[in-house]
Amino acid sequence: MDIRAYNQKAWDAEVGSGNPWTVPVSADVIASARRGDWSVLLTENRPVPRDWFPPMQGLDLLALACGGGQQAPVFAAAGANVTVLDNSPRQLDRDREVAEREGLQMRLVEGDMRDLSLFADESFDFIFHPVSNLFIHEIRPVWKEAFRVLRRGGTMLAGFMNPAVYIFDLDKADQGVLEVTHKLPYADSEHPEIMQKMMEKNLPLEHSHSLSDQLAGQMEAGFHLIGLYEDHHKDFIVGDLMPTYVATRALKP
């Protein structure tokens, strides 16, 4: 099946159901960002260290697979020239909603995070790529394309899931029961019963990716990894026991 097309519709449905990652930031958040007082999430709980960011004023910034009306409007309010690329039209509508409400300028592009051919080489100074590559089955093209469109000396911040999360039956984990069930790499689409349940609920299909693909993939694309931290899910038993997210800072030398 076409995972991208299915997940596009699923994320459009998530907007309608009020998923927390689809709720636009408030006017107060934008006002604070205009004063230089801002923070954003790359993973679920831990704010990104401010020293991971260059000065925002005039920065050409790509918010990669980053729709939802949350991080990108903050960057725009802080002074960056923001382009948002996302697979979900309704997630992009959330950014449009904040832009129109707050008088912000952002370029909104519907597209596949693996294909940035719309952008010329070295178009951006900075890339912000929050947890989203679990919704595609291959991620090395993401790193290659990100490296191509980033300028020399630019940085990319990326958040992703710890692949160990996917060894568990996640339905049971939601109920507080840990049961090791799956072999890695994991994909919802390779388990017909799970996929059927997800599709009945209009939920996005997920994929685990190895640390080799996540970390070595960035390095093989040409990036130098210069920062890393871990984070935890909240209200989820797996996150109580181990880090469930990884965030990286990578330099294009």
N, C-alpha and C positions, 0 to 999 in steps of 0.2 A: 504494500500500500504506500501511498505518498504521505510519509510522516509529516513533512512540512505543511502540506495542505490541510491534513487533519488537525494538526496542532494550531494552525492559524485559526480555524473555526472554534477549537476548544478554548483558546485564549480570548477570543471574542466573547465566548459564553462566560468566561471567568469575569470579564468586566461587568456583564449583566448580573452576575451573582454576588458581586462585591468582594471578590478576593482582595486581601489587604494590599497586594502588590499592584492593584489597579486603582487605588484611591488617591486622587490628586492631593498635592500638598496645599496647605492653607495659605491665605494671604499673609498671615503673620510670618510664616516661614520665608516667603519671598521677600517681605520687608526686611527681615533680619539678614538675608543673603545680600541684599543691596547695601547694607551697612557693613558687610564683610564678616558677619557672624553666621556661619553656616557649618553644617556637617552632613554627610551622606553615608548611606550603607552600600557596601559592595557585597556583603553577606547578610545574615538576618539580624544580628544584634550589635555587633561591635562596629562603631563608627570608624571610618577610614582615617588613619593618622593624617593630620593636616600637612605634615612635612612630606607626604607622598604626592602632594599636588604642587605644580608650579603656580605662579601668579595667574589668576583667572583673566585679568583684564586683557582683552584682545586675543586670547588663546583660541586657536582653531581646534575645536574639540568634537570628537565623534563619540556619541553615546550609542554603543553597539549592542543591539538586542536589548534595549534599555527604555522601551516605552512604558507608559503608566502614569505620567504626570508627576513623577517624584524627583529623581535625581537631576534630569536634564533641565527642568525649569530653574532649579537652584543654581546650576552652573551658569545659565543665561543671566539670571538676576545678579550673579557675582561678576559678570562682565565678559564671559566667554562667548565666542561665536559658535553656537551649538548646532550640530547636525545629529538628528536622532534617526537611527535605522532600526526598524522592528518588523517582525513578521505579521503582527496583528494590527489590522486597521483600527480596531476599537481601542487598543492600547495607545496608538498614535493620537487618536481623538482625545485621549486624556491629556496628552501634552498640549494639543491644540487648545483645549479648554482652558488650561492654565495660562497659556500664552495670550489668548484673547482677553482673559479676565484681568491679567496683570500688565498688558502692554509689552510683552516680551517678543523678541525676534528669534525664531528657531526654524531650521529647515527640517521638515518631517518627510522621511522616505520609507515606504513599504518595501521590504526586501528580505533576502536570505542572508544570514550572517556569514555564510560560507562564500558568498559571491559579492564582492565589493567593486565589481567592474565598472559601476557607475562613476566611481571616483578615480581620479588620476593618481599616479604614483606620488607619494610624499605630499598628500593633501592636508594632513592634520598634524598638529603638534602633540596631541594627547588623545588617548583612547580610554574610555571607561566602559568596561564590559562586565556587568554584574552577573550573578548566578543565572545562567540561561542556556548554557550549552548542553545541559541534560536533556533538552528538548529536541536535539538532533542526533543522528546516529554516527556522525563522523565529525571530528573537531580539528584535525590537523589543517584542513583548508582554512579554518577560521584564523589560525595563527599566521599562516602564510599570507593571507590577504591583509590582515592587520599590519603585519610587518611592511608590506608593500606600500600601503597608503599612509604610513606614519613617516614623518620627517626624521632625518638624522638627529640624534640627541633627544628625540621624543620618548615618552614613556606610555606604557599600557598597564592599566590596572585591571585585573581579572579575578572574578570570584567563581568558585565551582564547588560541587559536592564532593565530599570524601567518598570514594567508591565503596568503601567498606559498609556504608549504610545499606547498600543494596543486597547484602547477603541475607538480610532479615525479611521475613514476611511482614510487609509494611502495614497491611490491614490489622494484623495481630499486634504489631508494635503500637499502632494508634490506640489500641485497647489496653496497653500496658503490659503486653506479653511479648517477650523476645524469643523468637524461634529462628534459628539459622536454617534457611531454606534454599537459597539460590547460589549458584555458581557465578563467578564473575568472568567476563563482563556480563552485565545484566541488561535486558531490554524488555519492556512491557510487551512489545510487539512479538516477542518470541514465546510468549506464554498465552495461548488463545483464551483461556478462562479469565486471566487477569485483564487482558486487552478488552475482552467483551464487557467486563464490569466497568472498566474505565470509560469505554465508549458509551455505555448506557447512561453514565453520569456526565457525559460531555467533558471529561477530565483530560488534560494533556497527557500524552504518552511520554514516558521518561526512559532514559538510558544512562547506565553508568559508563564512565570512561576511566581507563587506567591512569595512574600517576605518570606513567611513561608518556601517554598521549597528552596529558595536561601539562606536565613540567618539561619533559624532554621535547615534547612537541613544540613548545615555545622556543626552546634553545635551538632546536634544529631549524626552525624558521629564521633564526638569526638573532633572537633576543638574548640579552644578558639578564638573568634573574638577579635583582638587587634588593628584594624584600619579600617577606612571607609572614603571614600570621594565620592562626586558626580561629574558628568561631563555632558556636553551638546552636542547634535548633532550640527553640523554647517550646515548652508544653509538649515534649516528645521524648519518650523514654530513652531512645538512642542518644539524643543530645544530652541527656543527664549523665551518660556514662562515658562519652568520648566526643572529641571534636567531630563535627559533621560537615564543616565547611573549611575550605582553604581559600585564602586571598593572596595574590601575587602582584608584585611590582616588577615590571620588565622594561629594560632600556634598549632602544635601537641605537647601537653605537655608530 
